[in-house]
């Protein structure tokens, strides 16, 4: 059977080696070596780990490659597991095989070429030899491509300009909604709801597409000139073409938390505070659609059709010049992304590469799983777990600034709500920034896991998922606190002091999921708003706001739990942020090119220098761990 890949055998040395500390031996080999030697290594290896450097050009995906690797191990009756680690070849500067490295406490102390004897390497170590000690036998060239280099080649082959243009076209017709659909009220009703909190600004909730609802709430807007307008849904074109009177009020999209918190069942509705704890909830009577309304609606459609199409960046607002243009879909995906964070990848009992994994990842002794489809049929599969870049979060002071989409401005948002970095020298100084969450499923876009049942992402395009400018709770922390009654459980000294332990855990191992209200040394995740104190560093503050934006999409159902045995067949909805399934790497202004960091890890270890002069906005690439059951069909 021909070999299609390069192997690295990592043998975990026993105490008989008499080396102080944790010791590992890496044996690098390649398919270019003679077949009998490779078969001997595989057939006689016990409790060893096989690490694959790359995949053959004939192998279209990791799944196909692993099937061939498993057949090879089975043919040699090998009990070894499989890893892939092109980074190890680079770090140890291995350019020919066989080669062997001795690692003590995570540091490569000794490297030799042309040798395969573990005992010989240990004797050289005890003799005081260190570093690259040369070649001591026959060596062969490495015939397999570097997996990271293959990934970079696929990135270069993508037509990123077309993908970016498609994302901008989708944005033009995007309907902003949190999934709120309520019927129209046909009669007047009023009730008092008891809610405690400091938020005291009236709110009008309606379906902005219903002209009769617009007429029904006109008197409320005159009565409460400071009221917020909350709409159930609306596109950029619809919001832009509303009469000027509507834009005098701050306009947002109604969130599911607000609907549930105020127990709304129909629209339109006026939410007016009466005293410290009571709110008056009033619905208006909206008449049925008449013939005159139909004629008016048709005339409006004709008028809108004759207007020029909405285009990004056509606003004359001078703040447009302060909107940064960060070309995400470009060579930056090659130069500004720590691609070695993809590892480790687990398929069955095989492991590709080394690195940190969530403590709560799915663990099985067989590497097999069983999932039920929508028809009630069960399908066997192979357990798979891997990191993947999944989201992009940008934080900007300029309202409506889409840095990832060419630096375009959205003219429909309130341009008066400018962000600020604040000042740590001012008492009670605050940082406030807008957050935009994008879907960026690079693994699927590069066809690395396409077609594998249970392992593909629901979103496979570059697209805008969430815009904080339309979220009232992001812009008003008092409202965010009102809509999160569970916040009361964390607003005490004991809960806040627990975040110290979370910060230490994020720094030394990984964040603590049971302390879901903490973001380690960055501060508290709640309330889910765009305001935070300015006492931290720029990297700490922007990371905290990015974490809140991530927690927000979990709260509204746009993100799910994807780690653990219960999420292998279907990802799970969770209102709290499962922190250990995420890692973050700064993408802009100063990218983290070598490694990512856990949520809550102090910027003192990764980001104190990542704030160039004049660049006060930020972007973070979000890495998500995915446990799945790899079946022949989708679930």
N, C-alpha and C positions, 0 to 999 in steps of 0.2 A: 504494500500500500504506500503510495507516495505521500510525502509530508508536504504540507502547505504553509507551514509557519515556522517561526523561530521560537525556541523554547528557552526558558530560564528556569532552572531548578533551584528552588530555595529549600535547603535542608536545615531543619531546626536541630542544632547540635545538642547532644546530651551532655551531662555534667562530666563525662569521661574526658572531654576535651580540655579540661583544666584551664579554661579561660575565664577571667573575672568578668561578670556582668552578663547581659543578654547578648547571645552570639547567634548569628545567622550566616549560612554559607550560600552564596549564589553561584550557580553553574550555568553559564550562558552557552547555548548550542544553537545550531541552525540546520535547516534541511539540506544545506550544502555539504554537511558532513556525511560520512559514509553511513549507509543504512544499517549495517550490523552494529556499529557503535551506538547509534540512536536507539535501536531495539534493545540493546543490552542495558542502556541507561534506564529505559522505561520499565523493562521487565524486572530489574533488580532494585528499583527505587521503593523505599518503604517510608510512609508518613512524610513524603516530600510534596512540594507544591510546584506545579509546572506553570510558568509564567510566559505567555505568548506575547511577542513583540508587536506583531501586526497581522493583518489578514491578507490572503493572497488576492491578486487582482481578479481571479475567477470567482471569488466568493463575494456575493452581492451584499451581504449583510452579516452582522454578528451572529444571527441565529443560524444561518447556513454554515458559517465557520465552526460554530460550536458543535454542530452535528458531526462534522468531520473529525474534530478533535476527540469527541467522545468515542467514535469508532476506532480511532488510533489507540487510545488508552485501553479499550476493550480487547483489541487484537493482541496487545502485549500483556494482558492480565495485570495491568497496573492499577494500584490502589491510590495513585497520586491524584490530587485535585489540580485544576488548571487555573492559572492566572495569566494576565497580559499586562506587561509593564514596559512600554517603550521608554518611559522616563528613566528606568534603571539603566538601560543601555547608554542613555545620554549622561546621566550623573556619573557613572563609572567609566565613561569614555571607552566603551567596548565597540571596536570596529572590526574584530575578527573573533572566530570561535574555534575550539572551546576556550572559554575564559572563566576564571573563578575569582570571586570577591569574598573577603571575610569582613563581616560587619559586626562591630562591637558597640552596643548601646545606641544603635541607630546610625552610626558613623562608619563609613567604609575605611578600614585601616590598611587593607592589603588587597592588591589585585595582581593576578598572574595570568598569562596566556599559554594555551597548549597543555593545560593540566586539568585533571578531573578527580584528583585524590583529596578528600577532605583532611585526612590525617597529615598529608604533606603540607597543606596550607597552614594547619595549626602549628606544625613544627617550625615553619618559617616565621610565624608570628612570635613564637617563644624565643626564636633566635634574634629578635629585635628588628626584623625587617618591616618596613612600612612603605605605603604608597604603591606605585606601579613598579614591580620588580622585574618586568620583562617577560620574554617568551622562553618556554622550556620544552616545547614539543611542536608537533605539526598543527597548523591552524588553517582555517578555511574562511572564505569571505561570507558575510551575512547576506543571504539571498532574499529575505523577506522585507517588504517595505515597512517603514515606521508608521504605526497607526495614526499618530498625531500628524505626520506629514500627509497621509492620505486624507485626513480630515481637512487640513488646510487646502489641499488641492481641490476638494469638493467645494469649499467655500469660495475659492477663486473662480470656479466654473459657474457659479450661480449668477443669474441676471438680476442683480440687486436693484437696479434702476426700475425694472418692470415691477418687481415686488413692491417697491416703495410707491410707485404710481398707483398700483392697485389698492394699497392701503389708504392713500389719499382719496381715491374715488369712493371707497366704502365709507369714509368719514363724511363725505358730502351728503350721503343719504342716510347716515346713521340716525336712528331714533334712540334718544336717551331715555331710558326707563329702568326702574328697579323691579319690573315685573308686577307692578300694582295695577290691577284691573278691578274697578268697582262699578256697580250699576248706577244709573242716574236716579236721583231722588225725585219723586213725584208729589211729595207733600212736605209741609213745613214741620219740623220737629226740633225740640230743644231739650237738653238734659245737662246735668252738672256732673263732672267727673273729678274725682279727688286725686290729684297728683302733686307730690311734693317736689320742689326744686326751685332754682333761682331764675329760670327762664320765664320772662313775662311779656314777650312780644307776640301780638296776635298773628295768626296764620290763616290764609285762605287756601283751601285745597280744591282743585277742580281738574276736569279733563279739558285741556286747552284746545283740543280739536273740536269740541262741542260749542258751537256759536251760542246756543241757548244758555249754556252754563256760563259763558262769558257775560251775557247780559244779566243773568241772575245775580252775579257777584259784584256788579258795578257799584251798587249802593254800599256794599261792605268796604270796598276799596276807598270810597269817599269818606266813610265813617272812620276808617283806620288808615290814615295816610302812611303810617310806619309799618304796616303789615307786610309779612313775607308772603309771596305767592309760591305755592307748591303745586306742580303739575304732575299728573300721572304719567305722561310721556310726551315727547315732542322731539322733532328733528331740528337740525340747525336751521334749515330753511324756514320752518314754521315759526320758530322763536324769533328769527331775525325780522320776519314780515309782520309781526304784531304791531298794533298802533303804539305810538310813543307813550301813551298813558300807562301801558303795561310795564314799560321799561323804567318807570319812575320807582317801581318797587323791586327790591331784591327778588330774583326769580330762581327757584331751585326745582329739583325733581323730588317728588314725595318718596320717601324710603319705606321699606317694609316695617322697620322698627317704629316709625311714626304711626303708620296705619294700625299696628298692633297696640301700641302704647295708648293711643286715643280711641281705640275700639271703633274704628270707622267702618261703616258698612255700605255707604252710598255717597255720591258726590252731586253737587258741590257742598262744602261744609266750611263753616267759620269756627276757628278755635280761638276763643278770647279768654284771657285770664280775668277772674273776678276778684280773688284775693290770693293770699300766699299759697294756698293749697288747692283751690278750686278753679276749674276751667269750665267755661260754658261752651258746649258743643252744639252748634245750630246748623241744620240742613235747610236748604231752600227748595221750594217747589218749582220744578222745571216742567213746562208743558210739553206735550208730545210734538213731534216734528210735523209742521204744517206745510201746505203747498207753497206759501210765501217764503217760508224758510228754505224750501228746496230751490226755488228760483234764486234766492240770495246766495245760497251755497254754490250753485252752478256758475253764477256771475263771478264769485270769488275764485273759483277754480280757473276760469278763463283768464281772469286778471293775473293770477299767479303764473299761469303757463306762458303769458306774454312777457314776464319779467326775465331778465338774464339769470342764468344759473348761478347758484352760490359758488363762490371760489374762495379757497383758503388764502389768507394773506392779503386780501384786497382792502382791508381797513386802512384808513388814513391816520389812525391813532399813532402819535409819535413814539409810543412805547414799543412799536414794532422794531425799532432799531435796537432795543435792548433785549430782544428775544434771540437767544443763542441758536445757531444752527449746528447740530451735532449729527453728522452723517453716520447713523447706526449701521444701516445696510451698506457696508463698504468694507474696505480693507481693515477697518477697525475691528471687525469680527475676527480677524486673524491676529492682529497685533495687540489688541486691548483686552483679550479674554484669556484667563488662566485655564487652558484646555486640559491640563492634567487633572483638574478637579472632576473630570468625568469618571475617574477611577476611585474606588474599585467598582467593577461591574460583576455581578453574580448571575450566572445562568445555571440552574440546577445546583450541583455541588461544586461547580467550577467557579473560580474567582479570577477576574482579570484585574491586575494592577493592585496597588496598595494605596491606602488612605483611610480616612475616618468615615464611619457609617453610623447611622442613628442607632442608639442602644435598643430601640423598640422595633427594629426592622423584623420582618418575617424570618423565622428560623425553623428549618425542618431538617430531619436527619436523612431523608430520602431524596430531597430535591424535587419532589413531585407534588402536584396539587390537583384539585378537582373543582370546577366551577359550573354553576347552573346558568343556562341561558334564559331568555324571556319566555321560551316555550316550555320550561321545566325540564329540559334535557341537560344532563351532566356531561361535561367534556373534560377529559384528563389533560394535564399540561405540565409544564416545567416551571418551577419558581424562578423568578427573575427580579433582580433589584439593581438599580443604577441611579446615579446622579445625572441630571440633565439641566441645561439652561432653559428656563421655562417662562420667566416674566422679566420685563424691563420696567423699572419705576423711575420716573424723572421727577425732580423736585425743582420748582422754579418760582421766583418771586413775581414774574410777570404773568398776570391773569390771562388764561387762554393761550399761552405760549406752548406750542408743540415742538419742542426741540428735536425730537426723534423723527418728526415729519417735515424736515426742511426748515425749521424755525418759523413756521407759519403761525399766525394769530387767529383765534376764533373771535370774530367781532361781536358775537351774541352774548358773551359773558360780561359781567360788570367790571369795567376797566378801572374802577376806583379801588378795588380790593387788592392793592399791591402788597406783596410780601416783604418781609424784612428779616435780616439776620440779627437784629437787636444789638445790644451791647452788654457784655458781662459786667461793665463798670456801672451800669444804671441799675438801681434797686428794682427788683421785679421785672427785669428786662425779658422780653419775649422774642422768640424766633417764630415767624409765621411764613409758611410756604405752601404753594399749591402742589398737589400730587397727581400724576397721571400714570395709570397702570396699563402696560401693553402686553399682549400675548406675543411671545417670541419663542416658539417651539423649534429651536434650531435642529434638534435631533430628527424630528419628523421632516423639516424642510430640507435636510440633507439626505433623507431617505436611509437613515441608519436603522430604524425600527419599523418602517412602514410595512403593513401587511401582517403583523404579528398580532393575533387576537389577544385582547386584554392589556396590551402594553402601549398602545398609541394614545396620544393626547386628544381631547375633545376639540381643541383649538389648534389648527395646524398652519395658520397664517399669521403674518405680522399685522396686528390690529389693535386699536384702542379699546380697552375693556372698561375702564372707569376714569371719570373726570371729576376731580374734587370740586371744581367750580360750580357744579350742579347739585352738590350734596350739601344740604343746609347744616348738618351736624359737623361737617369738617370745618366750616367757616364760623360756627358759633359753638364754642366749647360748653356753654351752659345748656344748650339744646342737646348736645351729645351726651351730657351727664343725665339729662332728663330721659333720654331714650334708652339709656343703659342702666336699668335699676340694679343690676348686679354690681355696679360700680361701688355701691355702698358697702359691700363686703370687703373691698380692698382699700377703702379710705380710712385706714387705722395704722398706728405705728407698727404693730406686729407684721402686717402684710407688707408694708413698705420696707421694713428692715430685712424681710426675707429676700428682697431683690439683691442684697449684697451677696448672699449665697449663690444666687443665679448668675451674678456677674463673675464670681470666682469659677463656677462650673463652666461658663462659656469660655473663659480664658484658658482653663486647664484641660477640659475635655469637651463637653457640649452643653447647651442650655437645658434647664430643667422644665419639662413640659407641664409638670403639675403646678408650677408657678406661672400660669399662663398670663397673669396680669403684669409680669415683669419683663423688661427688656434688658436685663443684666445691668451693666454699669451705665447704660444710656438713660435709664429712668423707667417710668411707668408707661405701659402701653395705653392705659385708659386715662382720660376719655379719648375716644377715637376722633381727634380733631387735629387741625394743622398748627396748633399753638404748642410751644414748649419753652421752657426756660432757657436762657442764653448762657448758662454757667458752663456748659460743656463746650468741647471743641466743635468746629464746623463738621468734621467727620462723624462725631458722636450724634450731634443734633440732626443732621440729615439722615443718618442711619436709623435713628429713632422714628422720624417721620415716615421713612420708607417702610419700617416695620408696622407702623400704624396703618398705612395704606394697604399693606398685605393683610393685616388683621381685619380691616374693613371689608375686603372682598370675601373673606371667610364669613364674616357676620351676615352679609347679604346673599350668600350662596353662590358667588362666582368662583370660589376656590374650595377645594375639598381636602380631606385627609387622604394621603396616598401612601402611608407607611404603616406597616403592621400586618399581621395575618388577616385581620378583619377587612383590610382594604385590598387584598390581592385580587379578588374577582371584580369588585366594584369599589370605586373610591367613595368615601363616606363624608356626608355633610357634618360639619362641626362648627359651632358658633365661636369657638376659641381657636387661637392660633397654635397649631402643633409646631413649635419652634424648631425642634430637632430635625424636622424633615426639610429644613431650608438652610442654605448658606448664601452669603452675599459677597459680591465683589464689585468694588467701585469701577464703573465704566468710564465716567467723565466727572470732573475735569482731569484727574490724575489716576489713570487706570491701575488696578491691581493685576499685574500680568503674570505673577507667579503662583498665587494662591488666593483662595477666598477666606472669609471669616464667618464665624458663627454669629447668630443674633445675640447681641449683648456683650460681645468681646470688646474690651476697651480699645479706643483708637490709638492709645499709646503703643500698642503692639503692631499696628498695621496702617494707621492713617494720619498721624500728626503732621506729616509733611504734604498731605494731599489737599491743599487749599491754595492754589496759585493766585497771585495778586490779580484782582479784577474778575475772577471767575467764581461767582457766588451762588451758582446753581449746581445741581448734582444729578448724576444718573447711577443707578445700581442694577446690576444683572443679578437676578434671583435664580439660584440653583435649587432644584426640588428633587428629593429622593422619591423614587417610584418603586413600590413593591407591586408585582403583578404576577398573574398566572398566565404563562405563555402557552396558549392553546392554538389549535389549527384554525379556529374560527373566532370571530368577534363575539363578545358576550351579548 
